[in-house]
Amino acid sequence: MKIMLDKELHLTPLHPDHSKSLFEILTAHRSHFSPWLPFVNELKYIEQTQKFILESQALVVAKKDFSFAIIVKNQAKGIISAKELNWVSKSTELGYWLDPEIQNQGIMKKSLIRMVEWLSETFGFQTFWIKCAQGNISSQRVAIKAGFELVDQEKRTNEKVEQVYLIFRLQKS
C-alpha cells in the first residue's frame, strides 16, 4: 500500500527494508534528534531499528498503531505514526520525524495532512492529537501549518528532568 503525496513523495508501511536508511539518518543526526527522541542516544546497532520496525508491524496487525516510512525519491527519510488508536472515540495521537537535511521543504506538513485525510477517509477518525516538547519549535510549526491548534500543555518528568509538552488538536467533522 502506498499513500501518494506527489510524484516523488509517498507514505508506505514500515518495512525491514527501511532499516538501513532510517538507522543512518538517526545516528548521523543524533544530536539533532536526541532532545526530542531520547531513544536515539541508545541507538547503536541497525538491529535495534529492525526490531522497532518489526514491533511496529505487530502493532499494525493488532490495530493499535499505524506507522509509515516517509519516502522521498524512493528513499526512507522519516517516519509518521498514528499511535494509540482509539477505535471508540475515533481519535489518535500522531508522531513524526524527518531527516534534518530535507526539513523546511513542506514534506512533513504534506505527510501530516495526508495522514489525517487517510485516517479520516478510511477509518472515520475525527480527532487528532500532537504532543511535542515546548522547545521543539520545528514540530510546533508543522502542527500549526497542518491546521492543528494549540489547546493545552502537560508537564512530564523523566529521569528527574521536568519538560513541558504542548498539546495540539485537529478536529474533523
C-alpha positions as CSV (number, residue, x, y, z in Angstrom):
1,M,0.0,0.0,0.0
2,K,1.2,3.5,-0.9
3,I,-0.3,6.8,0.2
4,M,0.7,9.2,-2.5
5,L,1.5,12.8,-1.7
6,D,3.1,13.8,-5.0
7,K,5.3,12.2,-7.7
8,E,8.4,12.0,-5.5
9,L,6.8,11.7,-2.1
10,H,4.7,8.9,-0.5
11,L,4.0,7.1,2.7
12,T,4.3,3.3,2.9
13,P,4.0,1.0,5.8
14,L,7.3,0.5,7.7
15,H,9.2,-2.5,6.4
16,P,12.6,-4.0,7.4
17,D,14.0,-2.8,4.1
18,H,13.8,0.8,5.6
19,S,16.1,-0.1,8.5
20,K,19.4,0.9,7.0
21,S,18.3,4.3,5.8
22,L,16.4,5.2,9.0
23,F,19.2,4.0,11.2
24,E,21.8,6.0,9.3
25,I,19.7,9.2,9.5
26,L,19.1,8.8,13.2
27,T,22.7,8.1,14.1
28,A,24.2,10.7,11.7
29,H,22.0,13.3,13.3
30,R,22.0,12.0,16.9
31,S,22.5,15.5,18.4
32,H,19.6,16.9,16.4
33,F,17.1,14.2,17.4
34,S,18.2,13.3,21.0
35,P,16.4,16.1,22.8
36,W,13.1,15.0,21.2
37,L,13.6,11.3,20.7
38,P,15.5,10.1,23.8
39,F,15.9,6.5,22.4
40,V,18.4,7.9,19.8
41,N,21.1,8.1,22.5
42,E,20.8,4.3,23.0
43,L,20.7,3.5,19.3
44,K,24.0,1.7,18.4
45,Y,23.1,-1.2,16.1
46,I,20.9,-1.5,13.0
47,E,19.3,-4.5,14.6
48,Q,17.6,-2.1,17.1
49,T,16.0,-0.3,14.2
50,Q,15.0,-3.6,12.6
51,K,13.4,-4.7,16.0
52,F,11.5,-1.4,16.2
53,I,10.1,-1.9,12.7
54,L,9.0,-5.5,13.5
55,E,7.3,-4.3,16.7
56,S,5.6,-1.5,14.7
57,Q,4.3,-4.1,12.2
58,A,2.9,-6.2,15.1
59,L,1.1,-3.1,16.4
60,V,-0.5,-2.5,12.9
61,V,-1.7,-6.1,12.9
62,A,-3.2,-5.6,16.4
63,K,-4.8,-2.4,15.1
64,K,-3.1,-0.3,17.9
65,D,-0.8,1.9,15.7
66,F,-0.1,2.7,12.1
67,S,3.5,3.6,11.2
68,F,4.7,4.7,7.8
69,A,8.0,5.5,6.3
70,I,8.1,8.8,4.6
71,I,9.6,8.0,1.2
72,V,11.3,10.8,-0.8
73,K,12.7,9.9,-4.2
74,N,12.4,6.2,-3.3
75,Q,14.4,6.6,-0.1
76,A,13.0,6.3,3.5
77,K,13.7,9.7,5.1
78,G,11.5,9.7,8.2
79,I,8.5,8.2,10.0
80,I,5.0,9.3,10.7
81,S,2.8,7.3,13.1
82,A,-0.7,7.2,14.4
83,K,-0.3,5.9,17.9
84,E,-2.7,4.5,20.5
85,L,-5.6,4.3,18.0
86,N,-8.9,4.8,19.9
87,W,-11.4,3.0,17.7
88,V,-14.3,4.0,20.0
89,S,-13.7,7.8,20.1
90,K,-12.1,7.7,16.7
91,S,-9.0,9.6,18.0
92,T,-5.3,9.1,17.8
93,E,-2.0,10.8,18.6
94,L,0.3,11.5,15.7
95,G,4.1,11.5,15.9
96,Y,6.7,12.1,13.3
97,W,10.4,12.8,12.5
98,L,12.2,13.7,9.3
99,D,15.8,13.8,8.1
100,P,17.1,17.2,9.1
101,E,18.8,17.6,5.7
102,I,15.4,17.8,4.0
103,Q,13.4,19.7,6.6
104,N,11.7,23.1,5.8
105,Q,10.5,21.9,2.4
106,G,6.9,21.2,3.4
107,I,7.4,17.4,3.3
108,M,6.3,16.8,6.9
109,K,3.3,19.2,6.5
110,K,2.2,17.3,3.4
111,S,2.7,14.0,5.2
112,L,0.8,15.0,8.2
113,I,-2.2,16.4,6.2
114,R,-2.3,13.3,4.1
115,M,-2.1,11.0,7.1
116,V,-5.1,12.8,8.7
117,E,-7.0,12.6,5.4
118,W,-6.3,8.8,5.1
119,L,-7.3,8.1,8.7
120,S,-10.5,10.1,8.3
121,E,-11.5,8.7,4.9
122,T,-10.5,5.1,5.6
123,F,-11.5,4.6,9.2
124,G,-13.6,7.6,10.2
125,F,-11.1,9.1,12.7
126,Q,-12.1,12.6,13.7
127,T,-9.8,13.8,16.5
128,F,-6.1,14.0,16.1
129,W,-3.5,15.0,18.7
130,I,0.1,16.0,18.6
131,K,2.2,16.3,21.7
132,C,5.6,18.0,21.3
133,A,8.2,19.4,23.6
134,Q,7.9,23.1,24.3
135,G,11.4,23.6,22.8
136,N,10.7,21.7,19.6
137,I,9.8,24.7,17.5
138,S,10.0,22.8,14.2
139,S,7.4,20.3,15.3
140,Q,5.2,23.0,16.6
141,R,5.4,24.9,13.2
142,V,4.5,21.7,11.3
143,A,1.4,21.1,13.5
144,I,0.2,24.7,13.1
145,K,0.8,24.8,9.4
146,A,-1.1,21.5,9.0
147,G,-4.2,23.1,10.7
148,F,-3.7,21.9,14.3
149,E,-4.4,24.3,17.2
150,L,-2.7,24.6,20.5
151,V,-5.2,23.5,23.2
152,D,-3.2,22.6,26.3
153,Q,0.1,21.7,27.8
154,E,1.3,19.0,30.2
155,K,4.4,18.5,32.4
156,R,6.4,15.3,32.2
157,T,9.2,14.2,34.5
158,N,11.8,11.8,33.0
159,E,15.0,11.0,34.9
160,K,14.5,13.9,37.2
161,V,14.1,16.4,34.4
162,E,10.8,18.1,34.0
163,Q,9.7,19.0,30.5
164,V,6.6,20.8,29.2
165,Y,4.8,19.3,26.2
166,L,2.4,21.4,24.1
167,I,-0.8,19.6,23.0
168,F,-2.2,20.4,19.6
169,R,-5.6,19.1,18.3
170,L,-7.2,18.9,14.9
171,Q,-11.0,18.1,14.9
172,K,-12.5,16.8,11.7
173,S,-16.3,16.8,11.3
